[in-house]
Amino acid sequence: MSYLKFDKNLMINLEQSLPKEMLRTNKSGAYHCTTIVGCNTRKQHGLLVIPIPEMDDKAHVLLSSLDESVIQHGAPFNLGLHQYGDNIFSPNGHKYIREFNCESVPVMTYRVGGVILTKEKVFISHENRILIKYTLVEAHSDTFLRFKPFLAFRNANDLCVENGVINKDVKPVENGIATCLYEGYPELYMQFNKPVEWVNDGHWYNGIEYVKDKVRGIPYKEDLWVPGYFELPIKKGESIIFSASTFETDPAKFEETYAKELETRTCRTSFYNCLKNSAKQFYLKKPDGMYIMAGYPWYNVRARDEVMALPGCTLAISHEEDYHEILGTFLKALRKYIETGEKDSTIGEIDLPDIPLWTIWAIQQYRRDKDTKACKERYGEDVKYLVEAVRGGRVKNLKLNPNGLVSSDGQNTPVTWLSASINGKPIIPRTGYILEFNALWYNSVKFLSSLLEDDQEAAEYREELETLSETIKKSFIDTFLNDYGYLYDYVNGSYTDLEVRPNMAIAIGLEYSPLDRRQRKKVLDLCTRELLTPKGLRSLSPKSYAYNPTYVGGPIEREYAVHQGPARPWLFGFYADAYFKVFGVSGLSFIERMLIGYEDEMTEGCIGSLSEMYDGNPPFTGRGAVSTAKNVGEILRTLKSVKKMNKLLTAQTD
């Protein structure tokens, strides 16, 4: 039985099927994203969505969708699905769906009378190209297929409206056509692996609605241009392959290309395989290096998200070489920024003050995966460089104080991951001594010291680091640990923020924590009581007057809610680390039970992946970006930790 399989009863029930989305990427910034029934519900959905460096390097929807029709005895049965209003869908192609299976590639099975047709989609790695394979499994009379391409040619965050300036011209190419609606865009080539008839019959389809945008309180209606349609016969047992790309291709090689791409797929037959497949979707290969996208469908590369996601999305799935390549690209950009102030053109937010500290954490995970010697040889100098950059005051907005703690000014500009803002002003003005910054700083100093443990030449320097770490430890406890046994979220002068937030889980989950085991357990207990959900840790305790568990409403309402209650799966990675540190192997069964909540999400939201956030209250609905790198990465890293703990438990019982 397939792990990701949905039957007819679910597929034809739009209330159940429309919320389920699917994502495929080419690992170079382009993607295909839609619902499992093929009805686009977001403006970012599309069959071929690509970055265009010549314009703005942002995602652009070229081909929004492709409506297929099965024709027998002159009667067309349209398999497409578009929404034009509340509960107004046309055509109603979902009623012909019999099954959707996404084990290796998305496969849709349709039944129209005596006709059984399958549709498979493959995005070609590192090419702006998608292939769709149609196979006629059963037919009792002559059958034809008709294809209507719905074109957008717009930024993925904009909408298209009917206009008179589009270029309606199409030019013939081998087994297809090429067209380009607006100047500056690349041509879109649509071809088949066999000769096809093209019929010029241009029409605007007006008023297509995107329900996900509607509920967000943003523009949601669009007009799309259909320049005509393709038509060709298909015989029982025959497969036809459609190609959409930004370059002309050889139709004779479609079958070979499809088969080769299929060989690279990780079959999503388990929870782990789903997340592994999802992790690789975030890879971004460019001529100047390799990166990790923060998430789809609207995030690009963001520095903090990249280093947070890096260990889980590479090392935890045995992609060590990708880890080195991505980290190498990142370290080069980070050093350049520290030394010259020049920001990287691809990596956003590399100027945030905690980026060097998170980078050290990402390197530390390589030590956990390998050993101290390998880590020191490969990254020891980088860790030292970053620690000394902090000590030397060369990290912008990260001041090292005489008490050993670091401070940042976040009063007027968000500097932490709790970055919600209105008109640029942070909703949560975390400033001064920030909890996770200082926990990461202590961890960084201790980690560097441990790398130098057997280095006699660095004995004096290591002693200096140990003295600094003891200073940080004492100041950390004096500053953040309160009489109630938990940690202040930030301290600014005489002001101590009393809100119970999950940053304390980071502080106790790091390899080196300023707190002892007893103190860590008290903090862990509070996190368990007030913050833990089956989908991650809440961003704020329900006991707070500001608690808002649901990320809904218009843009302003969502901005106020985003960090005031919704749960984040990536925080569970630190919670699990802390749990194992406190309870050892005896905590294994609890962490394994909690992971079931994430496995349940493999058939919800963006199937096979994890959403950006989940409601803080039941039923813990997924919200935000449909697939997020740091969430996937941290759950993968937790799965690897569980595997190690199981081995340790087995060794203890033998």
C-alpha positions as CSV (number, residue, x, y, z in Angstrom):
1,M,0.0,0.0,0.0
2,S,1.3,3.4,-0.9
3,Y,2.2,5.8,1.9
4,L,0.7,8.8,0.0
5,K,-2.4,7.6,-1.7
6,F,-5.8,9.2,-1.8
7,D,-8.9,7.4,-3.2
8,K,-11.9,8.6,-5.2
9,N,-14.0,9.4,-2.1
10,L,-11.5,11.9,-0.8
11,M,-10.6,13.3,-4.2
12,I,-14.1,14.2,-5.3
13,N,-14.9,15.8,-2.0
14,L,-13.4,19.3,-2.6
15,E,-13.8,20.2,1.1
16,Q,-11.3,17.5,1.9
17,S,-9.1,17.5,-1.2
18,L,-8.6,21.3,-1.9
19,P,-6.7,21.9,1.4
20,K,-4.1,19.3,0.3
21,E,-1.3,20.6,-1.8
22,M,1.7,19.2,-3.6
23,L,5.1,20.6,-4.4
24,R,7.9,19.6,-6.8
25,T,11.0,21.7,-7.5
26,N,13.9,21.5,-9.9
27,K,16.5,22.3,-7.1
28,S,17.4,25.5,-8.9
29,G,14.6,27.8,-7.8
30,A,11.8,26.7,-10.2
31,Y,8.8,24.8,-8.9
32,H,5.4,23.3,-9.6
33,C,2.8,23.6,-6.9
34,T,-1.0,23.1,-6.8
35,T,-3.6,21.1,-4.9
36,I,-3.8,17.4,-5.3
37,V,-6.9,17.8,-7.6
38,G,-5.1,20.3,-9.8
39,C,-7.2,23.4,-8.8
40,N,-4.9,26.4,-8.0
41,T,-5.9,28.0,-4.8
42,R,-3.1,30.5,-4.4
43,K,-1.6,33.0,-6.8
44,Q,1.8,31.3,-6.2
45,H,0.4,28.0,-7.6
46,G,1.4,27.0,-11.1
47,L,2.5,24.3,-13.4
48,L,5.8,26.0,-14.3
49,V,7.0,28.7,-11.9
50,I,10.5,29.9,-12.5
51,P,13.0,32.5,-11.3
52,I,14.0,35.0,-14.0
53,P,17.4,36.5,-13.0
54,E,17.3,38.9,-15.9
55,M,14.2,40.6,-14.4
56,D,14.4,40.3,-10.6
57,D,15.4,36.7,-9.7
58,K,12.0,36.3,-8.2
59,A,9.5,33.5,-9.0
60,H,7.3,34.0,-12.0
61,V,4.3,32.0,-13.1
62,L,4.6,31.2,-16.8
63,L,2.2,28.2,-17.2
64,S,-0.6,28.4,-14.6
65,S,-2.3,25.1,-15.6
66,L,-3.0,22.8,-18.4
67,D,-6.6,21.6,-18.9
68,E,-7.0,18.2,-20.4
69,S,-10.0,16.9,-22.2
70,V,-10.8,13.3,-23.2
71,I,-12.7,13.2,-26.5
72,Q,-14.8,10.2,-27.7
73,H,-17.4,10.2,-30.4
74,G,-16.9,14.0,-30.7
75,A,-17.9,14.6,-27.1
76,P,-15.3,16.3,-24.8
77,F,-14.9,15.5,-21.1
78,N,-12.9,18.2,-19.5
79,L,-10.6,17.1,-16.6
80,G,-9.6,20.6,-15.5
81,L,-10.8,22.4,-12.4
82,H,-10.9,26.1,-11.7
83,Q,-12.8,28.1,-9.0
84,Y,-14.8,31.2,-10.2
85,G,-16.7,32.0,-7.0
86,D,-18.0,30.5,-3.7
87,N,-18.6,26.9,-4.5
88,I,-18.6,27.7,-8.2
89,F,-16.2,25.4,-10.1
90,S,-15.8,24.9,-13.8
91,P,-15.1,22.5,-15.3
92,N,-15.7,19.8,-12.7
93,G,-12.9,17.5,-13.8
94,H,-12.4,16.2,-10.2
95,K,-15.5,14.0,-10.6
96,Y,-13.5,11.8,-13.0
97,I,-10.7,11.3,-10.6
98,R,-10.4,7.7,-9.2
99,E,-7.1,7.9,-7.4
100,F,-4.1,10.1,-6.6
101,N,-0.8,8.5,-5.7
102,C,2.4,10.4,-4.9
103,E,4.8,7.7,-3.9
104,S,7.6,8.6,-6.4
105,V,6.0,11.1,-8.7
106,P,2.4,12.5,-8.6
107,V,0.1,10.1,-10.5
108,M,-3.5,10.9,-11.1
109,T,-5.9,8.2,-12.4
110,Y,-9.1,9.4,-14.3
111,R,-12.0,7.3,-15.4
112,V,-14.4,8.7,-18.1
113,G,-16.9,6.1,-19.0
114,G,-14.9,3.2,-20.4
115,V,-11.7,5.3,-20.6
116,I,-9.0,5.0,-17.9
117,L,-6.2,7.6,-18.2
118,T,-3.2,8.2,-15.9
119,K,-1.3,11.4,-15.6
120,E,2.2,11.6,-14.1
121,K,4.3,14.7,-13.5
122,V,8.1,15.0,-13.3
123,F,10.1,18.3,-12.8
124,I,13.5,17.9,-14.4
125,S,16.4,18.7,-12.0
126,H,18.2,22.0,-12.6
127,E,16.1,22.8,-15.7
128,N,13.1,25.0,-16.1
129,R,11.2,22.1,-17.5
130,I,8.3,19.9,-16.5
131,L,7.2,16.7,-18.2
132,I,3.7,15.3,-18.0
133,K,3.1,11.7,-19.1
134,Y,-0.4,10.6,-20.1
135,T,-1.1,6.8,-20.5
136,L,-4.3,5.5,-21.9
137,V,-4.8,2.4,-19.8
138,E,-8.3,1.4,-21.2
139,A,-10.5,2.6,-24.0
140,H,-13.2,0.8,-26.1
141,S,-13.3,3.3,-29.0
142,D,-11.2,5.9,-30.7
143,T,-9.9,8.5,-28.2
144,F,-8.4,11.9,-28.6
145,L,-6.8,14.3,-26.0
146,R,-7.2,18.0,-26.0
147,F,-4.9,20.4,-24.0
148,K,-5.6,24.0,-23.1
149,P,-2.7,25.9,-21.7
150,F,-3.6,28.7,-19.2
151,L,-0.9,31.3,-19.4
152,A,0.0,34.0,-16.8
153,F,3.5,35.4,-17.4
154,R,3.6,37.3,-14.1
155,N,5.4,37.6,-10.7
156,A,4.1,34.8,-8.5
157,N,2.9,37.4,-5.9
158,D,1.0,39.4,-8.5
159,L,-2.2,38.8,-10.5
160,C,-2.9,39.0,-14.2
161,V,-5.8,41.0,-15.6
162,E,-7.2,41.1,-19.1
163,N,-5.3,43.6,-21.2
164,G,-4.6,44.5,-24.8
165,V,-0.9,44.6,-24.6
166,I,-0.1,40.9,-24.5
167,N,1.7,39.3,-27.5
168,K,-0.8,36.8,-28.9
169,D,1.6,35.4,-31.4
170,V,2.7,31.8,-31.3
171,K,5.4,30.2,-33.4
172,P,5.5,26.6,-34.5
173,V,8.3,24.4,-33.1
174,E,8.7,20.6,-33.4
175,N,5.6,18.9,-32.1
176,G,4.3,22.1,-30.5
177,I,4.5,25.9,-30.2
178,A,6.4,28.7,-28.4
179,T,4.9,31.9,-27.1
180,C,5.8,34.8,-24.9
181,L,3.1,37.2,-23.6
182,Y,5.3,40.1,-22.5
183,E,8.7,41.6,-23.4
184,G,11.5,40.6,-21.0
185,Y,10.1,37.1,-20.3
186,P,11.6,34.0,-21.8
187,E,9.6,32.1,-24.4
188,L,7.5,29.2,-23.2
189,Y,7.9,26.1,-25.3
190,M,5.1,23.5,-25.2
191,Q,5.9,20.3,-27.0
192,F,4.8,16.7,-27.3
193,N,6.7,13.5,-28.0
194,K,4.6,13.0,-31.1
195,P,3.1,15.2,-33.8
196,V,0.2,17.3,-32.5
197,E,-2.4,19.6,-34.0
198,W,-2.4,23.2,-32.7
199,V,-5.6,25.2,-33.1
200,N,-5.4,29.0,-32.6
201,D,-8.4,30.0,-30.5
202,G,-7.4,32.7,-28.1
203,H,-9.6,33.6,-25.2
204,W,-9.3,35.3,-21.8
205,Y,-10.7,33.3,-18.9
206,N,-11.9,35.9,-16.5
207,G,-12.5,35.8,-12.8
208,I,-10.6,32.8,-11.7
209,E,-10.4,32.9,-7.9
210,Y,-7.8,31.8,-5.4
211,V,-9.5,30.9,-2.2
212,K,-6.3,30.8,0.0
213,D,-5.7,34.5,-1.0
214,K,-9.3,35.4,-0.4
215,V,-9.2,34.3,3.2
216,R,-5.9,36.2,3.7
217,G,-7.7,39.4,2.8
218,I,-5.5,40.1,-0.3
219,P,-6.5,40.4,-4.0
220,Y,-7.6,36.9,-5.3
221,K,-9.2,37.2,-8.7
222,E,-7.3,36.7,-11.9
223,D,-7.7,36.6,-15.7
224,L,-5.7,34.1,-17.7
225,W,-5.0,33.9,-21.4
226,V,-5.6,30.7,-23.3
227,P,-4.1,31.1,-26.8
228,G,-5.7,27.9,-28.2
229,Y,-5.5,24.2,-27.8
230,F,-3.5,21.1,-28.8
231,E,-5.3,17.9,-30.0
232,L,-4.0,14.5,-30.8
233,P,-5.1,10.9,-30.9
234,I,-4.0,8.3,-28.3
235,K,-4.3,4.5,-28.5
236,K,-4.9,2.0,-25.7
237,G,-1.6,1.3,-24.0
238,E,0.1,4.3,-25.5
239,S,1.9,7.1,-23.5
240,I,2.1,10.7,-24.6
241,I,4.5,13.1,-23.0
242,F,4.0,16.9,-22.8
243,S,6.9,19.2,-22.1
244,A,6.7,22.8,-20.9
245,S,10.1,24.6,-20.7
246,T,11.9,27.8,-21.4
247,F,13.9,26.3,-24.2
248,E,13.2,24.1,-27.2
249,T,13.8,20.4,-26.6
250,D,14.1,17.2,-28.7
251,P,10.8,15.3,-28.5
252,A,12.6,12.1,-29.4
253,K,14.4,12.2,-26.0
254,F,11.3,12.9,-23.8
255,E,10.9,9.3,-22.8
256,E,14.6,8.9,-22.0
257,T,14.7,12.1,-20.0
258,Y,11.6,11.1,-18.1
259,A,13.0,7.7,-17.2
260,K,16.4,9.1,-16.0
261,E,14.7,11.7,-13.8
262,L,12.5,9.0,-12.3
263,E,15.6,7.0,-11.3
264,T,16.7,9.9,-9.0
265,R,13.5,10.0,-7.0
266,T,13.2,8.9,-3.3
267,C,10.1,6.8,-3.0
268,R,7.9,8.3,-0.3
269,T,7.1,5.0,1.4
270,S,7.7,6.2,5.0
271,F,7.8,9.2,7.2
272,Y,11.5,9.5,6.9
273,N,11.5,9.1,3.1
274,C,8.8,11.8,2.8
275,L,10.9,14.3,4.8
276,K,14.1,13.3,2.9
277,N,12.3,13.9,-0.4
278,S,11.1,17.2,0.9
279,A,14.5,18.3,2.2
280,K,16.0,17.9,-1.3
281,Q,13.3,20.0,-2.7
282,F,14.8,23.0,-0.9
283,Y,18.2,22.7,-2.5
284,L,19.1,25.6,-4.8
285,K,22.0,25.1,-7.2
286,K,23.3,28.3,-8.9
287,P,26.5,29.0,-10.9
288,D,28.1,30.7,-7.9
289,G,27.2,28.1,-5.3
290,M,24.7,26.0,-3.6
291,Y,22.0,27.1,-1.1
292,I,18.9,26.1,0.8
293,M,15.6,27.8,0.1
294,A,13.8,28.9,3.3
295,G,10.4,27.5,2.0
296,Y,7.8,27.4,-0.7
297,P,5.9,28.9,-2.3
298,W,7.1,32.5,-1.4
299,Y,10.4,32.4,0.5
300,N,13.8,32.7,-1.1
301,V,17.2,32.0,0.7
302,R,17.3,33.5,4.2
303,A,20.5,33.3,6.2
304,R,19.1,32.2,9.6
305,D,16.7,29.6,8.0
306,E,19.5,28.3,5.9
307,V,21.9,27.4,8.7
308,M,19.1,26.2,10.9
309,A,17.9,23.8,8.2
310,L,21.4,22.8,7.0
311,P,22.2,19.9,9.3
312,G,18.9,18.2,9.0
313,C,18.4,18.7,5.3
314,T,21.9,17.3,4.5
315,L,23.7,15.4,7.3
316,A,20.5,13.7,8.6
317,I,19.8,12.3,5.2
318,S,23.4,11.2,4.5
319,H,24.1,14.1,2.0
320,E,27.4,15.1,3.5
321,E,28.9,16.5,0.3
322,D,25.9,18.8,-0.1
323,Y,26.4,20.0,3.5
324,H,30.0,21.0,2.7
325,E,29.1,22.7,-0.5
326,I,26.2,24.7,1.0
327,L,28.1,25.6,4.1
328,G,31.2,26.6,2.0
329,T,29.0,28.9,-0.1
330,F,27.5,30.4,3.1
331,L,30.8,30.9,4.9
332,K,32.3,32.7,2.0
333,A,29.3,35.1,1.9
334,L,29.4,35.6,5.7
335,R,33.1,36.4,5.8
336,K,32.7,38.8,3.0
337,Y,29.9,40.6,4.9
338,I,31.8,40.8,8.1
339,E,34.9,42.1,6.4
340,T,33.4,44.5,3.9
341,G,29.8,45.0,4.9
342,E,28.8,43.8,1.4
343,K,25.6,41.7,1.5
344,D,25.3,38.6,-0.6
345,S,23.0,38.9,-3.7
346,T,21.3,35.5,-3.0
347,I,21.4,35.0,0.8
348,G,19.0,37.4,2.4
349,E,19.3,38.8,6.0
350,I,22.9,37.8,6.3
351,D,23.4,41.0,8.3
352,L,21.4,39.9,11.3
353,P,23.4,39.8,14.5
354,D,22.8,36.1,15.4
355,I,23.9,34.7,12.1
356,P,27.5,33.9,13.1
357,L,26.2,32.1,16.2
358,W,23.7,30.0,14.3
359,T,26.5,29.2,11.8
360,I,28.7,27.9,14.6
361,W,25.8,25.7,15.7
362,A,25.4,24.3,12.2
363,I,29.1,23.4,12.2
364,Q,28.8,21.9,15.6
365,Q,26.2,19.4,14.2
366,Y,28.9,18.2,11.8
367,R,31.0,17.3,14.8
368,R,28.1,15.4,16.2
369,D,27.7,13.6,12.9
370,K,31.5,12.8,12.5
371,D,34.0,13.5,15.2
372,T,36.1,16.3,16.8
373,K,39.2,15.7,14.6
374,A,37.3,15.9,11.3
375,C,35.4,19.0,12.4
376,K,38.5,20.8,13.6
377,E,40.4,20.0,10.4
378,R,37.6,21.2,8.2
379,Y,36.0,24.0,10.1
380,G,38.1,24.8,13.2
381,E,39.5,28.0,11.7
382,D,36.0,29.2,10.6
383,V,34.7,28.7,14.2
384,K,37.6,30.6,15.6
385,Y,37.1,33.4,13.0
386,L,33.5,33.8,13.9
387,V,34.0,33.7,17.7
388,E,36.8,36.3,17.3
389,A,34.6,38.4,15.1
390,V,32.1,38.7,18.0
391,R,34.8,39.3,20.5
392,G,36.4,41.9,18.3
393,G,33.1,43.8,17.8
394,R,33.1,43.1,14.1
395,V,29.6,41.6,14.0
396,K,27.1,44.4,13.4
397,N,24.7,45.0,16.2
398,L,26.2,42.3,18.4
399,K,28.0,44.0,21.3
400,L,30.1,42.0,23.8
401,N,29.7,43.4,27.2
402,P,32.1,43.3,30.2
403,N,29.9,40.7,31.9
404,G,30.5,38.3,28.9
405,L,27.0,38.6,27.5
406,V,26.2,39.9,24.1
407,S,23.5,42.5,23.4
408,S,21.6,43.8,20.4
409,D,19.4,46.7,19.6
410,G,16.1,45.4,18.4
411,Q,13.9,48.3,19.5
412,N,13.2,49.7,16.1
413,T,14.1,46.9,13.8
414,P,13.5,43.2,14.3
415,V,16.7,41.3,14.9
416,T,15.5,37.8,16.1
417,W,13.4,35.1,14.5
418,L,10.4,36.7,16.2
419,S,10.5,39.2,13.5
420,A,6.8,40.3,13.0
421,S,6.5,44.0,12.4
422,I,4.0,46.7,11.4
423,N,5.4,49.5,9.2
424,G,8.9,48.2,10.0
425,K,8.4,48.4,13.8
426,P,8.8,45.1,15.7
427,I,5.6,43.9,17.4
428,I,7.9,42.1,19.9
429,P,10.8,44.6,20.5
430,R,13.3,42.1,21.8
431,T,16.3,44.2,22.6
432,G,19.3,44.2,25.0
433,Y,20.2,40.8,26.3
434,I,18.3,38.3,24.1
435,L,18.0,34.8,25.5
436,E,18.9,32.6,22.6
437,F,21.7,34.9,21.4
438,N,23.4,34.5,24.7
439,A,22.8,30.8,24.9
440,L,24.2,30.4,21.4
441,W,27.2,32.6,22.4
442,Y,28.0,30.5,25.4
443,N,27.6,27.3,23.3
444,S,29.9,28.8,20.6
445,V,32.7,29.6,23.1
446,K,32.5,26.2,24.7
447,F,32.5,24.5,21.3
448,L,35.6,26.3,20.1
449,S,37.3,25.4,23.4
450,S,36.4,21.8,23.0
451,L,37.9,21.7,19.4
452,L,41.2,22.9,20.9
453,E,41.2,20.4,23.8
454,D,44.1,18.3,22.5
455,D,46.0,21.2,20.9
456,Q,49.0,22.0,23.1
457,E,49.9,25.0,21.0
458,A,46.5,26.6,21.7
459,A,46.5,25.8,25.5
460,E,46.8,29.4,26.5
461,Y,44.1,30.5,24.1
462,R,41.8,27.7,25.3
463,E,42.3,28.8,28.9
464,E,41.2,32.2,27.8
465,L,38.1,30.8,26.2
466,E,37.3,28.8,29.4
467,T,37.6,31.9,31.5
468,L,35.3,33.7,29.2
469,S,32.7,30.9,29.2
470,E,32.6,30.8,33.0
471,T,32.0,34.6,33.0
472,I,29.2,34.1,30.4
473,K,27.7,31.3,32.4
474,K,27.5,33.2,35.7
475,S,26.1,36.3,34.0
476,F,23.6,34.2,32.0
477,I,22.2,32.6,35.1
478,D,22.1,35.9,37.0
479,T,20.4,37.7,34.1
480,F,17.9,35.2,32.7
481,L,17.1,32.6,35.4
482,N,14.2,33.8,37.5
483,D,12.7,32.6,40.8
484,Y,10.0,30.7,39.0
485,G,12.5,28.4,37.4
486,Y,12.2,29.5,33.8
487,L,14.2,32.0,31.7
488,Y,13.4,35.6,30.8
489,D,13.0,36.0,27.0
490,Y,15.0,39.2,26.9
491,V,16.4,41.7,29.5
492,N,16.9,45.4,28.6
493,G,18.3,47.4,31.5
494,S,15.9,47.0,34.4
495,Y,13.2,45.6,32.2
496,T,12.8,41.8,32.2
497,D,10.3,40.2,29.7
498,L,8.2,37.8,31.6
499,E,6.5,36.1,28.7
500,V,7.0,32.3,28.5
501,R,8.4,31.7,25.0
502,P,10.2,28.7,23.4
503,N,13.6,30.3,23.1
504,M,14.3,28.8,26.5
505,A,14.1,25.4,24.8
506,I,17.0,26.5,22.6
507,A,19.0,27.5,25.7
508,I,18.6,24.0,27.3
509,G,18.8,22.0,24.0
510,L,22.2,23.2,22.9
511,E,25.2,20.9,23.4
512,Y,26.6,23.3,25.9
513,S,24.1,25.0,28.1
514,P,24.8,27.5,30.9
515,L,22.3,25.7,33.1
516,D,22.9,22.6,35.1
517,R,20.8,19.4,34.8
518,R,18.4,20.4,37.6
519,Q,17.9,23.9,36.2
520,R,17.4,22.5,32.7
521,K,14.7,20.1,34.0
522,K,12.7,22.9,35.5
523,V,12.8,24.8,32.3
524,L,11.9,21.6,30.3
525,D,9.0,20.9,32.6
526,L,7.6,24.4,31.9
527,C,8.1,24.0,28.2
528,T,6.2,20.7,28.3
529,R,3.3,22.1,30.3
530,E,2.8,25.4,28.5
531,L,4.4,25.3,25.1
532,L,4.5,21.7,23.8
533,T,1.9,20.6,21.1
534,P,1.9,17.7,18.7
535,K,3.1,20.1,16.0
536,G,5.9,21.9,17.8
537,L,6.4,24.4,20.5
538,R,4.0,27.4,20.8
539,S,5.6,30.8,20.3
540,L,3.8,32.0,23.4
541,S,2.2,30.4,26.4
542,P,-1.6,30.2,26.4
543,K,-1.5,31.9,29.9
544,S,-0.4,35.1,28.3
545,Y,-2.9,37.9,27.7
546,A,-1.4,38.3,24.3
547,Y,-1.9,34.6,23.3
548,N,-3.3,34.3,19.8
549,P,-3.1,30.7,18.6
550,T,-4.5,31.1,15.1
551,Y,-2.7,32.7,12.1
552,V,-5.8,33.9,10.2
553,G,-7.3,37.1,9.0
554,G,-5.9,39.9,6.9
555,P,-2.2,40.8,6.6
556,I,-2.2,43.0,9.8
557,E,-4.1,40.5,11.9
558,R,-1.8,37.7,10.8
559,E,1.3,39.8,11.6
560,Y,0.1,40.3,15.1
561,A,-0.7,36.6,15.5
562,V,2.3,35.0,13.9
563,H,4.6,34.9,17.0
564,Q,1.9,35.1,19.6
565,G,0.9,31.5,19.9
566,P,1.2,29.4,16.7
567,A,3.5,26.4,17.1
568,R,6.7,25.8,15.2
569,P,8.0,22.3,14.4
570,W,11.6,23.3,14.2
571,L,11.6,24.2,17.9
572,F,10.9,20.5,18.7
573,G,14.4,19.7,17.6
574,F,15.8,21.6,20.5
575,Y,13.1,20.4,22.9
576,A,14.0,16.8,22.0
577,D,17.8,17.5,22.5
578,A,17.0,18.9,25.9
579,Y,14.7,16.0,26.8
580,F,17.4,13.4,25.9
581,K,20.0,15.5,28.0
582,V,17.7,15.4,31.0
583,F,16.2,11.9,30.8
584,G,18.6,10.0,28.5
585,V,17.3,6.8,26.8
586,S,14.4,6.7,29.3
587,G,13.0,9.7,27.3
588,L,13.0,7.8,24.0
589,S,9.4,6.5,24.1
590,F,8.0,10.0,24.8
591,I,9.9,11.7,21.9
592,E,8.9,8.8,19.6
593,R,5.2,9.3,20.5
594,M,5.5,13.1,19.9
595,L,6.9,12.5,16.5
596,I,3.6,10.8,15.5
597,G,2.1,14.3,15.4
598,Y,4.5,15.3,12.6
599,E,4.0,12.0,10.7
600,D,0.3,12.7,10.6
601,E,1.0,15.8,8.6
602,M,2.4,13.8,5.7
603,T,-1.1,13.5,4.3
604,E,-2.2,17.0,5.3
605,G,-1.3,20.5,4.0
606,C,1.5,20.1,1.5
607,I,1.7,16.3,1.4
608,G,5.0,14.8,2.4
609,S,6.2,18.0,4.0
610,L,5.7,20.4,6.9
611,S,4.0,23.8,6.9
612,E,5.6,26.9,8.3
613,M,3.5,26.9,11.5
614,Y,0.5,25.3,13.1
615,D,-2.3,26.6,15.3
616,G,-1.5,26.6,19.0
617,N,-4.8,25.0,19.8
618,P,-6.5,21.9,18.4
619,P,-6.9,20.7,15.7
620,F,-3.5,22.3,15.1
621,T,-4.1,23.3,11.5
622,G,-1.1,24.1,9.3
623,R,-0.7,27.7,8.2
624,G,1.8,29.9,6.3
625,A,4.2,28.6,3.7
626,V,3.2,25.1,2.7
627,S,6.7,23.6,3.0
628,T,9.5,25.0,5.2
629,A,13.1,24.0,5.3
630,K,14.0,24.4,9.0
631,N,10.9,22.5,10.1
632,V,11.7,19.6,7.8
633,G,15.4,19.8,8.7
634,E,14.9,19.8,12.5
635,I,12.4,16.9,12.5
636,L,14.9,14.9,10.3
637,R,17.6,15.7,12.8
638,T,15.4,14.6,15.6
639,L,14.7,11.3,13.8
640,K,18.4,10.8,13.5
641,S,18.8,11.4,17.3
642,V,16.1,8.9,18.0
643,K,17.9,6.4,15.9
644,K,21.1,6.9,17.8
645,M,19.3,6.7,21.1
646,N,17.7,3.4,20.0
647,K,21.1,2.0,19.2
648,L,22.3,3.1,22.7
649,L,19.3,1.5,24.3
650,T,19.9,-1.8,22.4
651,A,23.6,-1.7,23.5
652,Q,22.6,-1.2,27.1
653,T,20.1,-4.1,27.1
654,D,22.4,-6.6,25.3
